[in-house]
Amino acid sequence: MTHPCLRCGACCATYRVAFHWLETDAAGGITPAALTEHLDPHRVAMHGTNAYEPRCKSLVGEVGVAAHCGVYEVRPSPCHDLKPAWEDGTPSPQCDKARLRHGMQPLSPADFL
């Protein structure tokens, strides 16, 4: 089974990924500061996500076809926190909303069999 996220990428092209700057490598965190833009004195956002039509610059591939995070191992907390629907047996309204926005059906428990 190929994980559904490796065909999707909808969340990376739907939401602003804002987080505290202390998560960046410039402050001892893991997310490269070079991949972020300043929002306010406390927060940064992943490049490309603070736009009217967000798309994280770290997203590789075509949404809904074959897409993945190019910095998966060093992604920030909002990316860790957004779980695919039904991966752990629970729904994810954020995942459903992102998929619908890009013309895909929400995931179901069957996607993880």
N, C-alpha and C positions, 0 to 999 in steps of 0.2 A: 504494500500500500504506500502510495506517495502521500505525504502529509498534505491536507487541503491547502495549507498556507503557501506551499510551494507552487501552487497554480493560481493563487489569489492576488495578494498584495493590495486588496481594497482598503484596508485600514491605513496603509502607508500613503494612500492617495485620497484620503478623506479627512483625516484629523490633523489639527495642529499638535505637534509633539513638543510641549513646553515642560521644562523641568528646572530645578535649582541648579545654578552654575557650579555648585560644589560636586556635582556628578561628572564634571568634565575632567579630562586628564590634566588640565592646567591647574586644577585645585586638588589633585590626588585621586580623582575618580577614574573611571574607565572610558567614558565616551569622549572621543577626540573633540577638543574645543574647535578645531578647524572645520568641523562639520556642523557647527551651530552658528546662530546669529543672536545678537543681543535683543532681549525684549524689554527688560526693566532692570533695576539694580540687583534683583535677586534671581531672575529667570532668563534662560536662553531657550531657543527652539531649534530643532533640527532644520537645516537649510531646506527650503522649499515647502515647509509645512505651514508657515505663517503667511499664506497667500490665499486669495479668493478661491482659487482652484488648487488646493494643496496637493503636493506630490513630493515626498521626501526624496532628496537628491541621492540618498543611499539605497533607494529601491532600484533593483536591477530587473529588467525584463518588462513584459507587457502584462498589465493588470488583467486578471481573469484567464490568462493563457499559461504563462510560466513566469512567475515573479518571485523574488526573494529579497531578503534584507542583505545588502552587501557588507554590513557591519554587525551582523547578528550577535557575535560574541561580546561586543562592546556597546550594544544598544542601551539607551537610557531607561529609567524606571517606567515611564508611561508605556513603553513598548513591551516591557516585561509584564506589566499589569494587565494589558488588554489580551484576554484569552480568547482563542477561537471557540465559538459556540460548540458545546457538547464534547469538547476534547476531554474534559474531566467529568462529564456527565451532567453539566449544568448549562443553561442557556447563556448567551452573551448578546444582549441587545445592541451593544456597540458593534460587534462583528456583523450581526444581521443588518443593521443600518448601513454599514459600509458596503457590504455585498450588494444590497438592493440598489444603492446609489450607482453602482457600476454594472447593473443589469444581471446580477447573479442571484440565484435563489439562496436563501439562508441555508446554512449547514444543518444537518440532521444527525442524530446518533448513528445512523447507518454510514455516514462518511468516515467513521472511525472504527469500522469493523475490519 
